[in-house]
Amino acid sequence: MPPDASDPVASTTAKGRSAEERAELFLRQRGYEIVERNARSAFGEIDLVAREGGDLVFVEVRSRADDSTGGAEETVGAIKQRQIARAAAVYLSERAPGFETCRFDVVAITGDDIALFQDAFRLSGDAAERY
């Protein structure tokens, strides 16, 4: 059953799912191997987990209808970065995927434009461990 367009939560969920599907295709076209979508933990959700080269990549997907209030990438502030890092730390501890390096990428979809920000942010050594 399709989401009810009059329900803002269902509409937002559908838009988010659509953006994640678009981001996944975009990343696959660039050689990323998608490992998991919507990896959930008590500390948040990671939109996409991928492998690219020798890295395990935690991907945050952000979208905006247009750039009237700025690009989608601008919505990944310090609080969101810490939340993603905590979720990634839990992912690493629970799944032990065996990668020496990992990074945080952002796929930003603003209107029809899509952009990849590799290694979009870094956190201090203990920021992700305080979960």
Residue pairs with C-beta under 8 A, 6 or more apart in sequence:
3 10
3 11
3 13
3 14
4 10
4 11
5 11
15 63
16 61
16 63
19 61
19 62
19 63
19 109
20 37
20 38
20 47
20 48
20 61
22 109
22 114
23 47
23 48
23 59
23 61
23 107
23 109
23 114
24 34
24 37
24 48
26 107
26 114
26 116
27 34
27 48
27 50
27 52
27 59
27 107
27 116
28 34
30 52
30 116
31 52
32 50
32 51
32 52
32 57
33 50
33 51
33 52
34 48
34 49
34 50
35 49
35 50
35 51
35 56
35 97
36 46
36 48
36 49
37 47
37 48
37 49
38 45
38 46
38 47
39 45
39 46
39 49
39 87
39 91
41 87
41 90
41 91
41 94
42 90
43 83
43 86
43 87
43 89
43 90
43 131
44 83
44 84
44 86
44 87
45 87
46 58
46 59
46 60
46 84
46 87
46 88
46 91
47 59
47 60
47 61
48 57
48 58
48 59
48 61
48 107
49 56
49 57
49 58
49 59
49 91
50 56
50 57
50 59
51 57
51 99
54 99
54 100
54 101
55 99
55 101
55 102
55 103
56 97
56 99
56 101
56 102
56 103
57 102
57 103
57 104
57 105
58 84
58 87
58 88
58 91
58 102
58 103
58 104
58 105
59 104
59 105
59 106
59 107
60 76
60 80
60 84
60 104
60 105
60 106
60 107
60 120
61 106
61 107
61 109
62 72
62 73
62 75
62 76
62 106
62 107
62 108
62 109
63 72
63 108
63 109
63 110
64 70
64 71
64 72
64 75
64 109
64 110
64 111
65 111
66 110
66 111
67 110
67 111
71 108
71 110
71 115
72 108
72 109
72 110
73 106
73 108
73 110
73 115
73 117
73 120
76 84
76 106
76 120
76 121
81 104
81 121
81 123
82 123
82 127
82 128
84 104
85 104
85 123
85 127
85 128
86 128
86 130
86 131
88 102
88 104
88 128
89 128
89 129
89 131
90 131
91 97
92 102
103 118
103 119
104 119
104 120
104 121
104 122
105 116
105 117
105 118
105 119
105 120
106 116
106 117
106 120
106 121
107 114
107 115
107 116
107 117
108 114
108 115
108 117
109 115
